[in-house]
Amino acid sequence: MKFLKYTLIVGTLVVMLFTSCTERNDAFSKVIIEPEVDSIMTAKWNSDFQHAEYPQQWLDNVITVKSTESIQNAIDKASEAGGGVVILKEGTHILDGSITLKSNVTIVGEGRGKTILLQGAKLDKAAFNVEAKPTITDVLIKDLTLKGTRSGKVNGILIRGRNEDRHKRIMLQNVDVTDWSAQGVHIKRTNHIIMDNCNFQYNGSAGGLYHNCYFLYNKNILQSDLNMSYPVKGKGCKYTSCEYVLAQRCTIKNTHGNGIQADHEQAGYVFFHKYHISGCERVAMWFPCEDYYDKFTYKEDPKYAPQYIILNRCEIVDNTWGAMWRLVNDSYVINSHFSNKKVDMGLLKCDVRMEKSSFEKGNQIYEDISEWPEDVKILW
């Protein structure tokens, strides 16, 4: 009996220790892509779509940071060791300067409601920042909240790359980014970006050019189960010159302007699956033929409009205009539902095929820019 009792006690201690060690999972979880998505991609695009790659992780080197300690010092140490995990303990970490992300470093909090990184009075660029040089790869941020104060022009996450040497394999999982005066998340010239189970909300209070999430010249993007609602002045999400985008089960509600925008050269192979957009005061899905660098001069050129777009099982409802697209070709609207106040889809010189979709208000087909409705501005 004594041996049995000792075995039970030891076993209980082992279970308790194992449970304690596994409460926080430093490794990312893979995003589930529904089989229907792959099936439609294959049917419409063959094997042309290029999926995002996951970051590599170095999980054996772990550094713990309390709210009174330097996050940057821990990231630097992990980077100098070749990679590692920086654990941000529960509490409010005040940021008086930008934190520079570095290659091969995973940053993990103890939960979005527990680990809060709060904008400090001296922060003037971004909570997490990456410049064009040096190039970084394999970064994961998970299980925490980045919270701004809507002061200045400060970004939650700002990553800027170069065309000739892009940042690669950046992932956000279980992260909230809220109340930043500039962009919530702004990523430029970076390939292989994954965002999963995140909330990017109430960002962009400094002006209409700042959005909850803004991609510029990126390739291979996977967005899954995101809520990008309530941008203060800008858009829920903007995709400029982005290729190979899969955005599934995402939500945008209640914007003063447009819900999403996709535009400019090199924009294409964008798949929206179960995307819900509602309550936009302007256009839910705004796809213009706009030259980003000369946007005040109207150019009717398909190279400046997104091509190869698929909407599947999307719900675009209760917006002023549902979708206003110009020169969008080789595209499909499948199994989707539109019910908006003025026009469901307004298409200028587009090649968009509708399959098993419903349009409560109705669509408008325009053959010339002179037919474009006056109350929908060309350069929104």
N, C-alpha and C positions, 0 to 999 in steps of 0.2 A: 504493500500500500504506500509506504514512504517513497519507494522508487517511482511508482505511478504518479504520486502527487508532485514529486520533483520534476518528472517529465512534463506534466501538465503546466507547471509554473514556467519552466524553461520554454516550452512551446508557446505559451501565452506571451512571454517576453519577446520571443522571436517574431511572432505575428505583429505585436505592437511596434517593434522596431521596423519591420518591413513596411507596415502601414505608414509610419511616420516618414520613412524615406521616399515613399511613392506618392504622398499627397501632392507634392509639387513635381510635375513632369517637365524636365528641362528640354526634352526632345519635342520637335514639332509633330503634329498629327497631320496625316495626309488628307487632303480635301477629297470628298466623295463627288465624283462627276457622274451624273445619271446616265445610264446606258443610252437613253433617247438622244442625248446630246451627241455622243459619238456616232450614233446611227445616222442622224441628220447631217452631221459634218461630212461623213463618208459619202452619203448620197449626193450632196450638193457640191462639195469641194474635193472629193476624192481624198488624197492624202496631203493636200496642200497646207493644212493648218499646222502650225508649230506650237506645241504646248509649252508652258513655262516649266523650268527646271527648279527643283527644290535645292535649298542651300545645304552644303555639307556642315557638319557640326563637330566640335571638339568638346566632348562632355566630361572628360576625366579631370580637367583643370577647372576647379570651381573657386570663385572668389565671392565672398559675401560682403555686402555694403549696407550699413545702417543709414538711417535718414540724416545722421549728423556727419557722415563720412563722404569722401569724394567719389562720385561715380566715374569721373574721367580717369582718376588714378587707377581704378580697378580695370577699366577697359584697356588702358595703356599696358598694364601688367599682363593681362590675358593675351593681348596682341603680341607683346615682346616674347611671350612663351610659345608662340606659334598658333595660339587659339585657346578658347576656353569659354566658360560660362560665368557671367556676372549676375549674382542673385541680389536683387534689390529688396530689402526687407520691408515688412509692413510699416507704413507710416507715410508722412508727407515729406518728400524730398524737395526742398526749395532750390530752384535753378536760377542762379544769378549770372550764369554764363552758358553759352551753347555747349552741348556735349558732342564731341566729334566721334562718329562711329568709325570703327576700324575692322579690317578683314578678319574673318574666322571667329568673331565674337558673338555669342548669344547673350541677350539681355533678358532676364526673366524676373518678373515681379511675383508677388504672392497672391495676386488676384486683382482684378480691375477695381474693386471696391476697397482694396487694402493698400496697394502700393500706388501712391499718387505722386506724380512729378508735376510740381506747380510752378508756373511762371513767376520768377522773382522780379523785383523792381529794376534790376540792372540788365535783364535779358533783353537783347535788342535784335537778334537775328532769327534763331530757331532753337527749340528745345533739343532736338537731335539734328545735327548738321553734317553734311558731307560736301566738300568742295570738289571741283573738277579733278584736281590732283591731290594726293595719289589715288589711283583707282582702288576701289574696295570690292571684295567679293564675299559671299557666304556670311550674311548677317541675318539674324533672327531676333525680333523683338516680340515678346509675348507676355500676357497676363499682367497688364498694368494700365494706368490711365495717365495721359498727358493732358493737363488742364491749364488753359490760358486764363487771362484776366480781361481780354478784349482791349488791352491798352497797347499803344504804339502800332507798329506794323511787323508783327512777329509771327513766324510759322511754327506749327507744331513739329512737323518733320520736313526738312528741306534737303534734297539730294540732287546734286548737279553733276552730270557727267560730260564726257566729250564723245563726239561721233567716232573718232579714231581709236578710242580706248575707253569703252563704256564700263560703268559699274555693272555687276552681275549678281544674280541670285540674292535678292532682298526679300524677306518675308515678315509680315506682321500677322500675328494670330492672337485673338482674344485681347484686343487693344481698343481703348476708347481715346479719341482725340477730339477735344471739345473746347470751344470758347477762345480760339486763337484769332487775333485780329486780321492776320493775313491768311495764307492757305492753311487748312488743317493738315493736309499732306500734299507736298509738291515734289514730284519726281521727274527729272529731266535726263534724257539720253542715258537710259539704264535699261538693261535687258533682264528678263526673267524676274518678274515681280509677282509675288503671291500675297494676297490679302484675304484673310479668313476670319469670319465671325468677329467683325470689328464694327464700331460705331464712330463715324466721323460726322459730327453734328455741331450746329451753332457756331461755325467758323465763318470768317470773312467779314467781320464788322467794319473793317477799314475801307471797304468800297466794293463796287460791283465786279471788279477784276479779280477778286479773291474768292475762292471756292472751298467747299468741304474737301474735295479731292481733285487734283489737277495733274494730269499726265501730259508731258511734252516730249515728243520724239523718243518714244519707248517702244520696245518690242517684247512680245511674249508676256502677256499679263493674264493672271487668273485672279478674279474677284469672286468671292463666294460668301453669301450670307452677311452682306454688309447693309448697314442702315446709314444713308448719307442724306438724311432729311434735315430740314430747317436751316439751310444756309442763311446767314443773316442778311447779306446783300447780293451774293453771287449765285453760282450754280451748285447743284448737288455734286455733279462730277463732270469734268471736262476732259475729253480725249482729243488732243491735238497731235496729228502726225503719229498715230499709234497703229501698229500692225500686230495681228494675232492676239486678239483680246477675247477672252471668255469671261463674261460676267453673268453669274447665275444666282438666283434667289436674292437679288438686291432690291432695296427699297429707297425711294426718294419721295418725300412728301413736303408740301407746303413751302414753295419757293416764291420769292417776289419776282423773279425773272424766269429763265428757262430751267428745266430740270437737269437735262444733260446736253452736252454739245460734243459733236464729233466733226472734225474738219481738217483741212489743209492736206498737203501732199503726203504721200506714203501712208495714208490712212486706209486701212482695209483689213479684211478677214476679221470682222467683229461679230461675235455671237452673243446675243442677249437671250438668256433663258430664265423664264419666270421672274422677269424684271417688273416691279410694280412702281408706277409713277402716278402720283395724284396731287391735286391741289396746287399746280403751278399757275402763277398768274399770267405767264406768257406761254411758251411752247414746252411741252414735256420732252420731246426729242427733236433737237434743233441740229440739222445736218446741212450746213450751207456750203457753197463752193467759194470759200474764202481764202485768199492769200494772206497768211498770218502776218507777213512782213509788209503788206500793202493793203490792209483790210478796208480802207476807206475808198478804194477804187474797185468797183464791181467788175469781176472777171468771170465770164461764163466759160469755165474750163474744168472738165471733169478731173483733172489731176489735183485740183484743190478741194475735191469733195471725197468723202469716204466711199469706197467701193467694196463689194462683196460683204453685204450685211445680212445677217439672219436674225429675225425676231421669232422666238418660239415660246408659246405659252406666256406671253407677256400681257400685262394688264395696264392699259393706259387710259385712265378714267378721271373725270372731274377736273380736267385742266381746261384752260381757255382754248388752246389749240393742242391737239394730240401730237402730231408729228408734221413738221414742215421741212421737206427735203428738196434739194436742188442738185440735179445731175448725179444722182446716186444710181448705180447700175449693177446688174448681175446680183440682185438682192431678193430676199424672200421675207414675207410675213406669214407665219405658220401658227395655227392653233391659238391665235391671239385675240384679245377683246379690246375694242376701243369704244369709249363713250364719253365725249367731251362737249364743251359748250358751243364752240363755233365750227371747227372742222376737225375730223378725226385724223385724216392724212391729207396734206397738201403736197402734191408732187409736181415739180417743174422739170420737164425733160428727163424723167427717171425711167429706169427699167426695173420695176419692182413687182414681183408676182405674189398674189395673195392665195393662200391655201388654207381652207377650213378656218377662216377668221371672220369675226363679226365687227361691223362698224355701225354703231347706233346713230351717230349724227350724219355720217356720210363723208366721202372723200372728194377731193377736187383735183383735177388733172390740168396742169397749165402747160401750154405749148410755147409761151413767150413771157419774158420777164414783165412786160407791160400788163399781163393778166394777174400778176402777183398781188395779193390783197394789200391795200394801203396801210391797214392797221397792223401789219406784220412787217416790221422794219427789216431792210435788207441786211443790216449789220448788227443784229442783236447779239 
